[in-house]
Amino acid sequence: MENWNGFLSEDIAQPRTWGELSQNIVMNKAASKFPRMGKTLLKFGFKAATAKAKLAMDAIQGLEDVLDFIPDELEAQLSAGSEKAVQKLADLAKQRGGVIGAFIADDIMGMDDSLTTNLPGFEELNLEDEYENLIDKDRLKRWAKGIMGYAKTASPDEPLPDLNKELELKMQQDTGAHPDIDPPDIRK
């Protein structure tokens, strides 16, 4: 199980890439679907989402469908608590990082800011509520579709984007506007 130990060295609690975010989401959803798998994850030190993080995860409307890619034979092994099956699922989840990221990004982008702070990785993909209220909805939808289209092809090892910064750059390019850079207002 040396390979599994390498997997755990990644900071799955604070994902930095599309693949790690995908692993975080898939493994947590799978742990709730396959209780024996949850025990295996705990045995290996994987931290399942707690109450506040589950609230954020549950706010993603189509998240139940995120496990649809799991083959039937792997589901049976996960139900039995197979450690090899858990390893295989972790690998599959990482490989599908961009696709799963694109699937959930639309919901995360529009989530209430207070929810996204409860689940690592969601904050980077969440737009500040003020931006959502200020920007023309059609323009925002077009931009969001572009982000989701890009995410589908993103490498699992590609860093998660900070969508607030991406949106600021897009607005600067389109309108010439820029955020206030005086010290009390500057983005950290």
C-alpha positions in Angstrom: 0.0 0.0 0.0 2.9 2.4 -0.5 1.0 4.0 -3.4 -1.8 4.8 -1.0 0.6 6.6 1.4 1.7 8.7 -1.5 -1.9 9.7 -2.2 -2.3 10.7 1.4 0.7 13.0 1.3 -1.3 15.3 -0.9 -3.2 17.9 1.1 -6.7 16.6 0.3 -8.2 18.9 2.9 -7.0 21.9 1.0 -7.0 21.0 -2.7 -4.8 23.0 -5.0 -5.6 21.4 -8.3 -8.7 20.3 -10.3 -7.8 16.6 -9.6 -7.5 17.1 -5.8 -10.8 19.0 -5.7 -12.4 16.1 -7.6 -10.9 13.6 -5.2 -12.2 15.5 -2.2 -15.7 15.7 -3.6 -15.9 12.1 -5.0 -14.4 10.5 -1.9 -16.7 12.3 0.4 -19.8 11.6 -1.6 -18.7 7.9 -2.0 -18.1 7.6 1.8 -21.6 8.7 2.4 -23.0 6.2 -0.2 -20.8 3.3 0.9 -20.5 3.3 4.7 -17.8 0.6 4.7 -15.7 2.7 2.5 -16.0 5.5 5.0 -14.4 3.3 7.6 -11.5 2.5 5.2 -10.9 6.1 4.6 -10.7 6.9 8.3 -8.3 4.0 8.7 -6.0 5.6 6.2 -6.3 9.1 7.7 -8.7 10.6 5.1 -10.9 13.2 6.7 -14.5 13.0 5.6 -16.5 16.2 5.4 -18.1 17.3 8.7 -21.4 19.0 9.2 -20.6 22.5 7.9 -18.7 21.1 4.9 -21.6 18.8 4.1 -23.9 21.8 4.0 -21.7 23.3 1.3 -21.6 20.1 -0.6 -25.3 19.5 -0.3 -25.9 22.9 -1.8 -24.6 21.7 -5.2 -27.7 20.6 -6.9 -26.4 17.9 -9.2 -23.8 16.4 -6.9 -25.6 13.1 -6.6 -24.7 12.5 -10.3 -21.0 13.0 -9.6 -20.7 9.2 -8.8 -22.3 8.0 -12.0 -18.9 7.3 -13.6 -18.1 4.5 -11.1 -18.3 1.1 -12.8 -20.7 -1.4 -11.3 -18.0 -3.9 -10.3 -16.1 -1.1 -8.5 -19.3 -0.1 -6.6 -19.7 -3.7 -5.4 -16.1 -3.6 -4.1 -16.6 -0.3 -2.4 -19.7 -1.6 -0.7 -17.6 -4.4 0.7 -15.0 -1.9 1.9 -12.1 -3.0 -0.3 -9.0 -1.0 0.2 -7.9 -1.6 -3.4 -11.3 -0.3 -4.6 -10.9 2.9 -2.6 -7.4 3.4 -4.1 -8.8 2.9 -7.6 -11.6 5.3 -7.0 -9.1 7.9 -5.7 -7.1 7.5 -8.9 -10.2 7.7 -11.1 -11.5 10.7 -9.3 -8.3 12.6 -9.8 -8.1 11.7 -13.5 -11.6 13.2 -14.0 -10.7 16.4 -12.2 -11.6 18.9 -14.9 -14.7 17.2 -16.0 -16.1 16.9 -12.4 -14.9 20.5 -11.8 -16.8 21.7 -14.8 -19.9 19.8 -13.6 -20.0 21.5 -10.2 -18.4 24.9 -11.0 -21.6 26.6 -12.0 -23.2 25.8 -8.7 -20.1 26.8 -6.7 -19.7 30.1 -8.6 -23.2 31.2 -7.5 -23.1 29.8 -3.9 -23.5 32.1 -0.9 -20.0 33.2 0.2 -20.6 31.9 3.8 -21.1 28.4 2.5 -18.0 28.2 0.4 -15.6 28.9 3.2 -16.7 25.7 4.8 -15.3 23.4 2.1 -11.7 23.8 0.9 -11.4 24.4 -2.8 -14.9 25.9 -3.1 -13.8 29.4 -2.1 -11.5 29.7 -5.1 -14.3 28.8 -7.5 -16.9 31.0 -5.7 -17.6 34.5 -7.0 -18.0 37.2 -4.4 -21.7 38.0 -4.0 -21.0 41.6 -4.7 -19.7 40.8 -8.2 -22.7 38.7 -8.9 -25.0 41.6 -8.0 -23.1 44.2 -9.9 -22.4 42.5 -13.2 -24.9 42.1 -16.1 -26.3 38.6 -15.7 -26.0 37.7 -19.4 -22.4 38.8 -19.5 -21.7 36.8 -16.3 -23.4 33.7 -17.8 -21.3 33.9 -20.9 -18.1 34.2 -18.9 -19.2 31.3 -16.6 -19.9 29.0 -19.6 -16.4 29.8 -20.9 -14.9 28.8 -17.5 -16.8 25.6 -17.4 -15.8 24.8 -21.0 -12.2 25.3 -20.1 -12.4 23.3 -16.9 -13.7 20.2 -18.9 -10.3 20.0 -20.7 -8.1 21.1 -17.7 -5.4 18.8 -16.6 -6.0 17.2 -13.2 -2.7 18.7 -12.1 -3.6 22.2 -13.1 -4.0 24.6 -10.2 -7.5 25.7 -9.3 -8.2 29.2 -10.6 -9.2 32.1 -8.4 -12.4 33.0 -10.3 -12.7 36.4 -8.6 -9.3 37.4 -10.0 -10.2 35.8 -13.4 -13.4 37.8 -13.6 -11.6 41.0 -12.6 -9.1 40.5 -15.4 -11.9 39.8 -17.9 -13.8 42.9 -16.9 -10.6 45.0 -17.2 -10.0 43.7 -20.7 -13.7 44.2 -21.8 -14.3 47.6 -20.2 -11.0 49.1 -19.2 -12.3 49.2 -15.6 -10.1 48.1 -12.8 -10.6 47.4 -9.0 -9.8 50.1 -6.5 -6.2 49.6 -5.5 -6.1 51.9 -2.5 -4.8 50.1 0.6 -8.2 49.6 2.4 -9.8 48.1 -0.8 -6.9 46.1 -2.4 -7.5 42.4 -2.8 -5.2 40.2 -0.7 
